[in-house]
Amino acid sequence: MTVTLDRPQRHNALHAVDIDVLHEAITSCEEDPAVRVLVLTGAGSRTFCSGAALSEMESGEMSGGMFDSLTDRLSSLDRPTIARVNGSLYGGGVELALCCDFRIGVTGSRLRVPAAELGVCYPPGGVRRYVARLGVTVASRVLLAAEELEASEMHSTGFLTHLVEPAELDITVDALVERLSALAPLAVRNMKRMIVGMADGQAHLGEWAKMVDECAASSDQREGLRAWHEGRAPDFRGS
């Protein structure tokens, strides 16, 4: 499933109505077992997303709580997620991409979070996500100092998992989608839950042990082992 932020003339800024649409898309993904991967991207080639529309933040139509509810859901979605970072990222758009498991960006793009320049204190959930996924040093540069990072730094700091030329963006995204879609859905889903939980400082060891047992008893694991010995591609069903 691919979801496109489609306000290129406004740098794909998010309005309140867009938050609702994105929630609906996440719900559709959760309810459809045929969806193996969610790709999030922006329209055009200039900007992935510039975050919440400032005009709606000022009017009260958009709130930090509304945005947090979206990023929390996206971050905890039990399917692999890919941010197809088609251009630069600003403000909340940076965190939106950070919620995804993979971020494939293009040369020439930039990243900047101007919260401190606007007198905005980033909410705890967002700060925790920056620290957990990028580390204290990078989180401090991006949030406290409002530094701008160029594409090469976005890659070297770990924000971008892949950095490619614009002409290679779709090829790289499609290849990763194909690879993820061919893997055992139950194993991928359970390991993602563990990764997200551990990154957030959780320690649900009993629950995670049950996830391991669930996979061990699954038809997917039997199929994976059988296919390995037979030298063929497995046919995973997610159970």
ABEGO torsion letter per residue (X at the ends): XBBBBBBAAAGGBBBAAAAAAAAAAAAAAAABAABABBBBBBBEAABABAEBBAAAAAAGABBAAAAAAAAAAAAABABBBBBBBABBBBEAAAAAAAABABBBBBBGBBBBBAAAAAGBBBBAAAAAAAAAAAEAAAAAAAAAAGBBBBAAAAAAAGABABBBBAAAAAAAAAAAAAAAAABBAAAAAAAAAAAAAAAAGBBBAAAAAAAAAAAAABAAAAAAAAAAAAGBBBBBAGX
